[in-house]
Amino acid sequence: MSVEDVAELRQQLKRHTGDVPPKDLLRQFLKLNREARVRNPEDVAVYGSLLLKHYRNKLADEELWHLHEQVGVALLECGNLQAALQLVKAALIKFPDSVRAKRLR
């Protein structure tokens, strides 16, 4: 998992103009960004928001909450406070005493 892998997936995602990219492609892109520790808040915010909007019910519970955190932080970094607040609040409600929740506060 490298920066090059993330760039390749980004190119694949950009080919899906006008439609929602497949769930697995979105999941893989976001997972690679996490694992490769790539700082890419704009793309994470866009593609993560698409994944949560269109495929939320098809995600495992653990992955869903990882995405809430990842996308929420990306939205904060992009200055989209309204959308970020919704995701962060949901995570705080679900895990009020977790270390991650305390860090998000």
All heavy atoms as an XYZ file, in Angstrom:
851
protein
N       0.832     -1.175      0.000
C       0.000      0.000      0.000
C       0.878      1.240      0.000
O       1.621      1.481      0.932
C      -0.895      0.003      1.226
C      -1.985     -1.022      1.155
S      -2.566     -1.452      2.785
C      -2.064     -3.160      2.813
N       0.778      1.982     -1.060
C       1.659      3.126     -1.217
C       0.891      4.324     -1.751
O      -0.286      4.221     -2.118
C       2.793      2.768     -2.177
O       2.272      2.590     -3.482
N       1.592      5.413     -1.813
C       1.026      6.637     -2.381
C       0.637      6.401     -3.835
O      -0.383      6.911     -4.302
C       2.039      7.795     -2.247
C       1.538      9.043     -2.934
C       2.332      8.076     -0.780
N       1.422      5.598     -4.541
C       1.118      5.293     -5.943
C      -0.197      4.519     -6.064
O      -0.980      4.746     -6.991
C       2.257      4.504     -6.595
C       3.527      5.305     -6.785
C       4.387      5.375     -5.520
O       4.201      4.544     -4.592
O       5.232      6.280     -5.444
N      -0.426      3.600     -5.129
C      -1.685      2.845     -5.132
C      -2.871      3.778     -4.917
O      -3.909      3.640     -5.567
C      -1.675      1.774     -4.038
C      -0.639      0.699     -4.271
O      -0.310      0.411     -5.438
O      -0.154      0.136     -3.266
N      -2.720      4.722     -4.014
C      -3.783      5.695     -3.749
C      -4.037      6.535     -4.997
O      -5.188      6.764     -5.379
C      -3.421      6.598     -2.545
C      -4.441      7.721     -2.376
C      -3.327      5.770     -1.266
N      -2.968      6.966     -5.666
C      -3.110      7.776     -6.882
C      -3.818      6.992     -7.984
O      -4.664      7.547     -8.704
C      -1.740      8.253     -7.354
N      -3.502      5.715     -8.118
C      -4.154      4.871     -9.124
C      -5.648      4.746     -8.852
O      -6.471      4.875     -9.763
C      -3.495      3.489     -9.150
C      -4.243      2.459     -9.956
C      -4.353      2.781    -11.431
O      -3.449      3.442    -11.970
O      -5.363      2.372    -12.043
N      -6.000      4.517     -7.600
C      -7.416      4.422     -7.249
C      -8.131      5.758     -7.445
O      -9.287      5.788     -7.864
C      -7.583      3.943     -5.809
C      -7.348      2.451     -5.591
C      -7.416      2.118     -4.107
C      -8.351      1.623     -6.351
N      -7.458      6.853     -7.153
C      -8.048      8.179     -7.372
C      -8.391      8.354     -8.848
O      -9.462      8.858     -9.199
C      -7.104      9.289     -6.912
C      -7.732     10.680     -7.081
C      -6.810     11.837     -6.701
N      -6.234     11.690     -5.386
C      -4.913     11.524     -5.171
N      -4.067     11.471     -6.173
N      -4.457     11.421     -3.943
N      -7.484      7.918     -9.731
C      -7.747      8.013    -11.171
C      -8.954      7.166    -11.566
O      -9.774      7.593    -12.383
C      -6.508      7.591    -11.968
C      -5.357      8.575    -11.868
C      -5.768      9.981    -12.262
O      -6.438     10.187    -13.271
N      -5.387     10.959    -11.466
N      -9.061      5.981    -11.008
C     -10.218      5.133    -11.295
C     -11.512      5.795    -10.830
O     -12.526      5.763    -11.536
C     -10.063      3.772    -10.612
C      -8.983      2.897    -11.208
C      -8.865      1.575    -10.473
O      -9.858      1.013    -10.021
N      -7.645      1.083    -10.347
N     -11.481      6.419     -9.676
C     -12.662      7.098     -9.155
C     -13.051      8.287    -10.018
O     -14.240      8.538    -10.243
C     -12.424      7.553     -7.710
C     -12.438      6.446     -6.666
C     -11.854      6.943     -5.349
C     -13.844      5.920     -6.464
N     -12.075      9.017    -10.516
C     -12.358     10.208    -11.322
C     -13.002      9.852    -12.657
O     -13.641     10.694    -13.283
C     -11.093     11.026    -11.523
C     -10.668     11.710    -10.237
C      -9.498     12.621    -10.433
C      -9.081     13.145     -9.077
N      -9.099     14.553     -8.972
N     -12.868      8.609    -13.080
C     -13.507      8.163    -14.326
C     -15.018      8.021    -14.168
O     -15.731      7.868    -15.144
C     -12.910      6.835    -14.784
C     -11.488      6.959    -15.239
C     -10.968      5.644    -15.795
N      -9.509      5.685    -15.764
C      -8.741      4.804    -15.152
N      -9.269      3.764    -14.536
N      -7.433      4.932    -15.157
N     -15.507      8.055    -12.946
C     -16.935      7.878    -12.666
C     -17.641      9.223    -12.556
O     -18.403      9.460    -11.617
C     -17.138      7.066    -11.383
C     -16.807      5.636    -11.542
N     -17.706      4.716    -12.006
C     -15.649      4.964    -11.336
C     -17.131      3.537    -12.065
N     -15.882      3.663    -11.664
N     -17.433     10.096    -13.510
C     -18.100     11.397    -13.470
C     -19.579     11.210    -13.787
O     -19.956     10.482    -14.695
C     -17.477     12.371    -14.490
O     -17.532     11.775    -15.783
C     -16.040     12.687    -14.134
N     -20.413     11.841    -12.990
C     -21.844     11.792    -13.232
C     -22.554     10.612    -12.606
O     -23.771     10.566    -12.609
N     -21.818      9.648    -12.090
C     -22.459      8.530    -11.404
C     -21.708      8.222    -10.121
O     -20.622      8.734     -9.883
C     -22.542      7.288    -12.304
C     -21.176      6.719    -12.670
O     -20.172      7.448    -12.580
O     -21.105      5.534    -13.055
N     -22.315      7.406     -9.292
C     -21.693      7.041     -8.021
C     -20.745      5.872     -8.275
O     -21.151      4.856     -8.833
C     -22.770      6.648     -6.982
C     -22.125      6.230     -5.684
C     -23.737      7.794     -6.767
N     -19.493      6.013     -7.878
C     -18.546      4.910     -8.049
C     -18.989      3.680     -7.261
O     -19.725      3.789     -6.278
C     -17.231      5.458     -7.482
C     -17.390      6.936     -7.496
C     -18.852      7.188     -7.295
N     -18.527      2.505     -7.669
C     -18.884      1.283     -6.941
C     -18.407      1.325     -5.486
O     -17.364      1.901     -5.176
C     -18.154      0.177     -7.707
C     -17.776      0.762     -9.018
C     -17.681      2.238     -8.822
N     -19.188      0.684     -4.638
C     -18.899      0.651     -3.201
C     -17.491      0.142     -2.919
O     -16.763      0.734     -2.120
C     -19.927     -0.216     -2.486
C     -19.647     -0.445     -1.010
C     -20.623     -1.393     -0.366
C     -20.434     -2.754     -0.957
N     -20.509     -3.888     -0.096
N     -17.107     -0.947     -3.544
C     -15.803     -1.543     -3.246
C     -14.644     -0.634     -3.640
O     -13.622     -0.608     -2.960
C     -15.666     -2.912     -3.912
C     -16.568     -3.943     -3.259
O     -16.948     -3.750     -2.083
O     -16.908     -4.937     -3.920
N     -14.804      0.118     -4.712
C     -13.756      1.052     -5.125
C     -13.625      2.195     -4.111
O     -12.516      2.571     -3.720
C     -14.053      1.601     -6.519
C     -13.001      2.474     -7.163
C     -11.666      1.738     -7.295
C     -13.469      2.929     -8.546
N     -14.744      2.713     -3.657
C     -14.727      3.770     -2.637
C     -14.110      3.256     -1.339
O     -13.266      3.929     -0.742
C     -16.149      4.269     -2.372
C     -16.821      5.056     -3.492
C     -18.313      5.190     -3.241
C     -16.162      6.413     -3.658
N     -14.523      2.074     -0.906
C     -13.992      1.485      0.325
C     -12.488      1.288      0.231
O     -11.751      1.605      1.166
C     -14.659      0.133      0.601
C     -16.085      0.241      1.032
C     -16.756     -1.113      1.205
N     -16.100     -1.842      2.280
C     -15.796     -3.133      2.209
N     -16.079     -3.854      1.159
N     -15.216     -3.723      3.238
N     -12.042      0.758     -0.898
C     -10.614      0.491     -1.071
C      -9.814      1.795     -1.050
O      -8.754      1.869     -0.426
C     -10.381     -0.264     -2.378
C      -8.967     -0.738     -2.564
C      -8.807     -1.546     -3.845
O      -9.689     -1.589     -4.695
N      -7.664     -2.182     -3.976
N     -10.310      2.826     -1.713
C      -9.619      4.113     -1.738
C      -9.468      4.684     -0.332
O      -8.388      5.115      0.068
C     -10.377      5.096     -2.633
C      -9.780      6.467     -2.647
C      -8.614      6.726     -3.336
C     -10.380      7.509     -1.955
C      -8.045      8.002     -3.338
C      -9.828      8.777     -1.947
C      -8.654      9.016     -2.646
N     -10.547      4.667      0.437
C     -10.498      5.226      1.789
C      -9.619      4.388      2.713
O      -8.864      4.928      3.521
C     -11.911      5.374      2.343
C     -12.731      6.423      1.587
C     -14.206      6.253      1.860
C     -12.271      7.815      1.931
N      -9.691      3.075      2.564
C      -8.850      2.206      3.375
C      -7.374      2.424      3.056
O      -6.537      2.515      3.966
C      -9.229      0.746      3.132
C      -8.444     -0.226      3.978
C      -8.886     -1.651      3.730
C      -8.051     -2.584      4.576
N      -8.343     -3.986      4.308
N      -7.042      2.545      1.778
C      -5.640      2.788      1.411
C      -5.144      4.128      1.935
O      -3.996      4.247      2.353
C      -5.468      2.750     -0.109
C      -5.256      1.389     -0.731
C      -5.157      1.508     -2.243
C      -4.020      0.719     -0.180
N      -5.999      5.136      1.908
C      -5.614      6.435      2.473
C      -5.288      6.308      3.950
O      -4.321      6.899      4.428
C      -6.730      7.465      2.273
C      -6.617      8.191      0.966
O      -5.898      9.169      0.855
N      -7.301      7.684     -0.043
N      -6.102      5.527      4.681
C      -5.841      5.318      6.119
C      -4.545      4.560      6.322
O      -3.695      4.961      7.118
C      -6.982      4.530      6.778
C      -8.206      5.301      7.081
C      -9.159      4.549      7.995
N      -9.496      3.207      7.580
C     -10.523      2.880      6.792
N     -11.313      3.830      6.319
N     -10.770      1.626      6.498
N      -4.399      3.450      5.623
C      -3.250      2.571      5.851
C      -1.930      3.187      5.386
O      -0.902      2.985      6.021
C      -3.485      1.226      5.173
C      -4.587      0.442      5.858
C      -4.924     -0.849      5.149
O      -4.389     -1.120      4.053
O      -5.741     -1.610      5.702
N      -1.964      3.930      4.283
C      -0.742      4.562      3.773
C      -0.500      5.910      4.450
O       0.516      6.554      4.196
C      -0.834      4.742      2.257
N      -1.447      6.317      5.302
C      -1.364      7.593      6.030
C      -1.148      8.777      5.073
O      -0.320      9.657      5.311
C      -0.284      7.546      7.092
C      -0.554      6.493      8.148
C       0.510      6.497      9.215
N       0.374      5.372     10.096
C      -0.311      5.376     11.230
N      -0.926      6.459     11.620
N      -0.373      4.309     11.981
N      -1.939      8.740      4.009
C      -1.872      9.795      2.995
C      -2.751     10.949      3.447
O      -3.894     10.758      3.864
C      -2.350      9.258      1.625
C      -2.424     10.371      0.602
C      -1.434      8.148      1.157
N      -2.237     12.159      3.387
C      -2.995     13.362      3.724
C      -3.697     13.828      2.457
O      -3.074     14.382      1.561
C      -2.063     14.467      4.236
C      -1.266     14.083      5.447
C      -1.972     14.155      6.751
N      -2.615     15.435      6.932
C      -3.702     15.607      7.649
N      -4.264     14.582      8.238
N      -4.240     16.773      7.782
N      -4.970     13.554      2.379
C      -5.737     13.843      1.179
C      -7.171     14.223      1.571
O      -8.119     13.551      1.184
C      -5.712     12.573      0.306
C      -6.170     12.810     -1.082
O      -6.515     13.918     -1.441
N      -6.206     11.751     -1.858
N      -7.329     15.280      2.376
C      -8.648     15.560      2.947
C      -9.743     15.867      1.925
O     -10.893     15.486      2.129
C      -8.405     16.743      3.876
C      -7.130     17.352      3.438
C      -6.325     16.243      2.830
N      -9.403     16.523      0.831
C     -10.436     16.869     -0.149
C     -11.057     15.613     -0.753
O     -12.280     15.477     -0.810
C      -9.876     17.775     -1.257
C      -9.476     19.148     -0.782
C      -8.061     19.192     -0.201
O      -7.322     18.185     -0.306
O      -7.699     20.233      0.369
N     -10.206     14.691     -1.222
C     -10.721     13.461     -1.819
C     -11.394     12.573     -0.785
O     -12.423     11.953     -1.064
C      -9.601     12.683     -2.521
C      -9.174     13.328     -3.833
O      -9.952     14.126     -4.398
O      -8.057     13.031     -4.289
N     -10.827     12.486      0.409
C     -11.445     11.671      1.464
C     -12.823     12.236      1.807
O     -13.784     11.469      1.981
C     -10.533     11.599      2.711
C     -11.284     11.017      3.905
C      -9.296     10.776      2.409
N     -12.948     13.548      1.871
C     -14.240     14.163      2.180
C     -15.266     13.854      1.080
O     -16.400     13.459      1.376
C     -14.082     15.670      2.353
N     -14.866     14.003     -0.166
C     -15.792     13.778     -1.283
C     -16.180     12.307     -1.388
O     -17.364     11.958     -1.387
C     -15.167     14.264     -2.614
C     -15.985     13.792     -3.807
C     -15.046     15.774     -2.615
N     -15.183     11.448     -1.490
C     -15.472     10.032     -1.718
C     -16.025      9.349     -0.472
O     -16.864      8.457     -0.570
C     -14.242      9.318     -2.269
C     -13.869      9.831     -3.643
C     -12.614     10.356     -3.892
C     -14.787      9.815     -4.682
C     -12.276     10.843     -5.145
C     -14.471     10.295     -5.943
C     -13.210     10.808     -6.168
O     -12.892     11.292     -7.408
N     -15.586      9.784      0.690
C     -16.132      9.229      1.921
C     -17.585      9.627      2.115
O     -18.411      8.815      2.537
N     -17.909     10.863      1.784
C     -19.297     11.318      1.889
C     -20.195     10.540      0.928
O     -21.319     10.177      1.275
C     -19.387     12.816      1.604
O     -18.718     13.547      2.615
N     -19.686     10.276     -0.279
C     -20.447      9.461     -1.237
C     -20.689      8.056     -0.691
O     -21.806      7.526     -0.788
C     -19.694      9.350     -2.568
C     -19.789     10.515     -3.523
C     -18.860     10.303     -4.708
C     -21.216     10.699     -3.999
N     -19.655      7.468     -0.127
C     -19.782      6.119      0.420
C     -20.810      6.089      1.548
O     -21.684      5.210      1.581
C     -18.424      5.620      0.912
C     -18.366      4.201      1.463
C     -18.771      3.178      0.408
C     -16.962      3.894      1.973
N     -20.738      7.049      2.443
C     -21.687      7.093      3.554
C     -23.104      7.393      3.082
O     -24.073      6.850      3.612
C     -21.238      8.124      4.590
C     -19.995      7.737      5.388
C     -19.494      8.921      6.207
C     -20.267      6.534      6.277
N     -23.238      8.229      2.085
C     -24.568      8.595      1.592
C     -25.243      7.447      0.848
O     -26.425      7.179      1.046
C     -24.465      9.812      0.673
C     -25.792     10.247      0.097
C     -25.653     11.456     -0.777
C     -26.993     11.862     -1.366
N     -26.865     13.013     -2.265
N     -24.500      6.765     -0.012
C     -25.107      5.780     -0.900
C     -25.002      4.329     -0.432
O     -25.770      3.487     -0.885
C     -24.502      5.899     -2.297
C     -24.830      7.189     -2.965
N     -26.059      7.434     -3.550
C     -24.110      8.329     -3.098
C     -26.068      8.658     -4.035
N     -24.900      9.229     -3.770
N     -24.031      4.041      0.446
C     -23.790      2.645      0.803
C     -23.745      2.397      2.318
O     -23.314      1.343      2.756
C     -22.463      2.164      0.191
C     -22.420      2.260     -1.316
C     -21.589      3.191     -1.944
C     -23.179      1.416     -2.112
C     -21.526      3.266     -3.325
C     -23.125      1.482     -3.492
C     -22.299      2.411     -4.094
O     -22.239      2.480     -5.465
N     -24.173      3.334      3.107
C     -24.101      3.236      4.576
C     -24.658      1.903      5.082
O     -24.065      1.246      5.925
C     -24.882      4.386      5.204
C     -25.029      4.302      6.707
C     -25.929      5.393      7.259
N     -25.471      6.719      6.925
C     -24.578      7.410      7.621
N     -24.043      6.885      8.699
N     -24.215      8.614      7.250
N     -25.792      1.493      4.568
C     -26.445      0.282      5.057
C     -25.733     -1.000      4.642
O     -26.060     -2.074      5.143
C     -27.900      0.234      4.580
C     -28.720      1.359      5.161
O     -28.416      1.864      6.235
N     -29.744      1.771      4.452
N     -24.784     -0.885      3.748
C     -24.064     -2.064      3.274
C     -22.680     -2.193      3.897
O     -21.895     -3.032      3.497
C     -23.957     -2.022      1.753
C     -25.320     -2.093      1.098
C     -25.251     -2.051     -0.384
C     -26.680     -2.148     -0.911
N     -26.785     -1.925     -2.301
N     -22.386     -1.363      4.883
C     -21.076     -1.377      5.541
C     -21.170     -2.082      6.886
O     -22.171     -1.947      7.598
C     -20.571      0.053      5.751
C     -20.374      0.894      4.502
C     -20.087      2.336      4.884
C     -19.265      0.332      3.639
N     -20.121     -2.797      7.222
C     -20.045     -3.414      8.549
C     -19.968     -2.310      9.598
O     -19.458     -1.217      9.339
C     -18.818     -4.315      8.632
N     -20.463     -2.587     10.781
C     -20.533     -1.589     11.850
C     -19.168     -0.971     12.152
O     -19.044      0.252     12.254
C     -21.125     -2.228     13.110
C     -21.745     -1.206     14.028
O     -22.420     -0.289     13.529
O     -21.566     -1.342     15.249
N     -18.146     -1.792     12.282
C     -16.812     -1.271     12.602
C     -16.298     -0.348     11.500
O     -15.759      0.726     11.774
C     -15.832     -2.422     12.820
C     -14.458     -1.954     13.234
C     -13.505     -3.105     13.533
O     -13.973     -4.238     13.733
O     -12.306     -2.850     13.568
N     -16.472     -0.759     10.258
C     -16.023      0.070      9.143
C     -16.798      1.385      9.090
O     -16.227      2.443      8.813
C     -16.185     -0.681      7.821
C     -15.679      0.104      6.630
C     -15.804     -0.649      5.320
O     -16.558     -1.635      5.240
O     -15.135     -0.236      4.363
N     -18.076      1.318      9.364
C     -18.908      2.518      9.357
C     -18.368      3.571     10.317
O     -18.263      4.753      9.975
C     -20.349      2.152      9.720
C     -21.345      3.299      9.812
C     -21.520      3.970      8.463
C     -22.680      2.779     10.329
N     -17.960      3.149     11.522
C     -17.477      4.109     12.506
C     -16.067      4.586     12.196
O     -15.734      5.746     12.465
C     -17.622      3.545     13.914
C     -19.086      3.377     14.186
C     -19.779      2.208     14.254
C     -20.054      4.426     14.302
N     -21.119      2.475     14.428
C     -21.320      3.820     14.465
C     -19.988      5.814     14.291
C     -22.497      4.558     14.621
C     -21.152      6.548     14.454
C     -22.381      5.917     14.607
N     -15.252      3.748     11.578
C     -13.939      4.215     11.100
C     -14.147      5.316     10.062
O     -13.440      6.327     10.056
C     -13.138      3.077     10.470
C     -12.459      2.189     11.440
N     -11.451      2.617     12.268
C     -12.630      0.873     11.708
C     -11.039      1.614     13.014
N     -11.744      0.540     12.692
N     -15.128      5.104      9.184
C     -15.404      6.100      8.145
C     -15.959      7.386      8.735
O     -15.621      8.478      8.262
C     -16.368      5.531      7.107
C     -15.770      4.492      6.188
C     -16.855      3.806      5.366
C     -14.724      5.121      5.282
N     -16.813      7.279      9.757
C     -17.310      8.494     10.405
C     -16.129      9.347     10.884
O     -16.111     10.560     10.678
C     -18.201      8.138     11.610
C     -19.640      8.008     11.286
N     -20.163      6.908     10.663
C     -20.675      8.842     11.499
C     -21.459      7.070     10.517
N     -21.799      8.240     11.016
N     -15.190      8.693     11.519
C     -14.036      9.426     12.034
C     -13.177      9.981     10.899
O     -12.831     11.171     10.887
C     -13.191      8.514     12.923
C     -11.972      9.210     13.489
C     -11.110      8.282     14.333
O     -11.335      7.059     14.339
O     -10.198      8.804     14.971
N     -12.821      9.138      9.937
C     -11.952      9.549      8.836
C     -12.569     10.678      8.020
O     -11.918     11.684      7.735
C     -11.664      8.346      7.933
C     -10.737      8.650      6.774
C     -10.534      7.445      5.866
O     -11.275      6.466      5.925
N      -9.524      7.520      5.027
N     -13.814     10.519      7.653
C     -14.481     11.527      6.824
C     -14.765     12.784      7.644
O     -14.616     13.907      7.134
C     -15.764     10.946      6.190
C     -16.512     11.995      5.393
C     -15.415      9.743      5.305
N     -15.133     12.618      8.897
C     -15.374     13.784      9.756
C     -14.140     14.653      9.892
O     -14.210     15.886      9.766
N     -12.991     14.041     10.115
C     -11.735     14.800     10.220
C     -11.402     15.466      8.882
O     -10.993     16.634      8.844
C     -10.590     13.886     10.711
C      -9.244     14.584     10.598
C     -10.841     13.459     12.150
N     -11.597     14.744      7.785
C     -11.321     15.326      6.465
C     -12.217     16.529      6.203
O     -11.763     17.555      5.686
C     -11.511     14.266      5.377
N     -13.489     16.419      6.561
C     -14.415     17.541      6.380
C     -13.998     18.739      7.228
O     -14.091     19.888      6.776
C     -15.840     17.106      6.713
C     -16.498     16.173      5.692
C     -17.732     15.507      6.290
C     -16.846     16.932      4.419
N     -13.538     18.487      8.450
C     -13.032     19.573      9.291
C     -11.847     20.265      8.627
O     -11.768     21.494      8.604
C     -12.617     19.042     10.661
C     -13.722     18.727     11.645
C     -13.157     17.992     12.857
C     -14.437     19.995     12.069
N     -10.923     19.458      8.103
C      -9.737     20.025      7.454
C     -10.100     20.830      6.211
O      -9.392     21.776      5.850
C      -8.761     18.910      7.086
C      -8.119     18.278      8.297
C      -7.203     17.116      7.953
O      -7.095     16.743      6.768
O      -6.594     16.568      8.888
N     -11.212     20.484      5.566
C     -11.663     21.210      4.373
C     -12.542     22.413      4.725
O     -12.946     23.162      3.846
C     -12.437     20.276      3.449
S     -11.423     19.006      2.707
N     -12.852     22.560      6.010
C     -13.664     23.693      6.440
C     -15.161     23.474      6.341
O     -15.933     24.412      6.503
N     -15.592     22.248      6.090
C     -17.015     21.944      6.009
C     -17.500     21.526      7.402
O     -17.697     20.349      7.691
C     -17.271     20.850      4.974
C     -18.734     20.668      4.677
O     -19.599     21.065      5.459
N     -19.027     20.064      3.543
N     -17.685     22.506      8.248
C     -17.986     22.253      9.653
C     -19.350     21.615      9.884
O     -19.488     20.766     10.761
C     -17.873     23.545     10.452
C     -16.501     24.241     10.389
C     -16.511     25.497     11.225
C     -15.403     23.304     10.813
N     -20.345     21.997      9.081
C     -21.689     21.446      9.259
C     -21.698     19.935      9.061
O     -22.211     19.196      9.890
C     -22.673     22.092      8.279
C     -23.061     23.503      8.625
C     -23.948     23.540      9.839
O     -23.463     23.640     10.959
N     -25.243     23.458      9.637
N     -21.148     19.489      7.934
C     -21.133     18.051      7.636
C     -20.249     17.306      8.631
O     -20.588     16.206      9.082
C     -20.661     17.817      6.204
N     -19.115     17.892      8.988
C     -18.202     17.256      9.939
C     -18.880     17.084     11.290
O     -18.752     16.033     11.931
C     -16.931     18.080     10.087
N     -19.597     18.098     11.727
C     -20.256     18.056     13.031
C     -21.250     16.905     13.124
O     -21.331     16.232     14.151
C     -20.949     19.390     13.309
C     -21.513     19.582     14.698
C     -20.429     19.437     15.757
C     -22.174     20.940     14.806
N     -21.978     16.648     12.044
C     -22.942     15.543     12.042
C     -22.236     14.204     12.270
O     -22.695     13.384     13.060
C     -23.707     15.498     10.729
C     -24.653     16.638     10.540
C     -25.322     16.607      9.181
O     -24.881     15.936      8.262
N     -26.412     17.347      9.054
N     -21.121     13.987     11.574
C     -20.404     12.719     11.709
C     -19.737     12.589     13.075
O     -19.775     11.525     13.697
C     -19.365     12.585     10.597
C     -19.926     12.470      9.184
C     -18.799     12.417      8.170
C     -20.832     11.263      9.048
N     -19.137     13.665     13.534
C     -18.457     13.628     14.829
C     -19.465     13.419     15.952
O     -19.229     12.634     16.876
C     -17.616     14.903     15.039
C     -17.102     15.005     16.450
C     -16.455     14.937     14.037
N     -20.608     14.096     15.885
C     -21.641     13.923     16.907
C     -22.115     12.474     16.966
O     -22.298     11.915     18.046
C     -22.838     14.833     16.627
C     -22.710     16.213     17.179
C     -24.016     16.967     16.953
C     -23.950     18.346     17.529
N     -25.207     19.096     17.283
N     -22.320     11.873     15.799
C     -22.771     10.474     15.758
C     -21.745      9.564     16.420
O     -22.103      8.658     17.171
C     -23.029     10.044     14.315
N     -20.471      9.806     16.165
C     -19.415      8.994     16.771
C     -19.358      9.215     18.285
O     -19.169      8.264     19.048
C     -18.064      9.318     16.135
N     -19.529     10.441     18.720
C     -19.510     10.736     20.161
C     -20.681     10.083     20.887
O     -20.531      9.612     22.010
C     -19.530     12.246     20.390
C     -18.271     13.009     19.997
C     -18.502     14.512     20.101
C     -17.095     12.578     20.842
N     -21.826     10.049     20.245
C     -22.996      9.410     20.845
C     -22.780      7.900     20.931
O     -23.080      7.278     21.943
C     -24.272      9.743     20.043
C     -24.628     11.224     20.255
C     -25.434      8.839     20.434
C     -25.684     11.755     19.315
N     -22.226      7.322     19.867
C     -22.013      5.872     19.830
C     -20.913      5.426     20.801
O     -21.029      4.395     21.438
C     -21.665      5.460     18.396
C     -21.371      4.010     18.192
C     -22.619      3.178     18.145
C     -22.275      1.742     17.800
N     -23.391      0.861     17.810
N     -19.853      6.215     20.913
C     -18.695      5.845     21.734
C     -18.288      7.000     22.661
O     -17.210      7.567     22.517
C     -17.504      5.496     20.836
C     -17.801      4.452     19.814
C     -18.004      4.798     18.488
C     -17.872      3.122     20.169
C     -18.277      3.831     17.534
C     -18.140      2.146     19.223
C     -18.347      2.498     17.900
N     -19.119      7.359     23.618
C     -18.862      8.555     24.431
C     -17.586      8.501     25.275
O     -16.985      9.540     25.540
C     -20.094      8.653     25.315
C     -20.651      7.281     25.359
C     -20.315      6.653     24.041
N     -17.161      7.317     25.682
C     -16.009      7.219     26.581
C     -14.734      6.745     25.893
O     -13.731      6.512     26.566
C     -16.331      6.274     27.744
C     -17.483      6.808     28.581
O     -17.560      8.041     28.765
O     -18.308      5.996     29.036
N     -14.771      6.609     24.574
C     -13.587      6.094     23.887
C     -12.513      7.177     23.768
O     -12.796      8.380     23.788
C     -13.953      5.590     22.491
O     -14.148      6.669     21.604
N     -11.286      6.747     23.634
C     -10.165      7.667     23.461
C     -10.339      8.467     22.179
O     -10.089      9.673     22.141
C      -8.832      6.888     23.450
C      -7.664      7.790     23.096
C      -8.607      6.215     24.789
N     -10.784      7.796     21.120
C     -10.991      8.484     19.845
C     -12.045      9.577     19.974
O     -11.889     10.659     19.430
C     -11.403      7.499     18.771
C     -10.283      6.658     18.283
C     -10.787      5.705     17.256
N      -9.739      5.310     16.360
C      -9.821      4.318     15.535
N     -10.925      3.601     15.475
N      -8.814      4.011     14.737
N     -13.128      9.284     20.669
C     -14.197     10.272     20.848
C     -13.675     11.477     21.625
O     -13.968     12.626     21.275
C     -15.390      9.657     21.554
N     -12.892     11.212     22.639
C     -12.318     12.318     23.422
C     -11.400     13.171     22.568
O     -11.368     14.381     22.689
C     -11.585     11.770     24.637
C     -12.531     11.201     25.676
C     -11.796     10.566     26.831
C     -12.814      9.931     27.775
N     -12.193      9.160     28.819
N     -10.654     12.524     21.670
C      -9.758     13.264     20.777
C     -10.539     14.111     19.790
O     -10.134     15.226     19.455
C      -8.867     12.266     20.028
C      -7.722     12.927     19.293
C      -6.815     11.922     18.664
N      -7.519     11.299     17.566
C      -7.292     10.090     17.088
N      -6.373      9.344     17.639
N      -7.981      9.604     16.102
N     -11.690     13.627     19.339
C     -12.519     14.388     18.394
C     -13.166     15.601     19.032
O     -13.456     16.579     18.359
C     -13.610     13.486     17.796
C     -13.134     12.453     16.798
C     -14.273     11.503     16.443
C     -12.574     13.105     15.556
N     -13.390     15.542     20.346
C     -13.992     16.683     21.034
C     -13.074     17.865     20.942
O     -13.375     18.968     20.825
C     -14.231     16.360     22.505
C     -15.429     15.494     22.676
C     -15.790     15.402     24.158
N     -16.868     14.447     24.259
C     -16.900     13.446     25.099
N     -15.914     13.271     25.944
N     -17.910     12.632     25.127
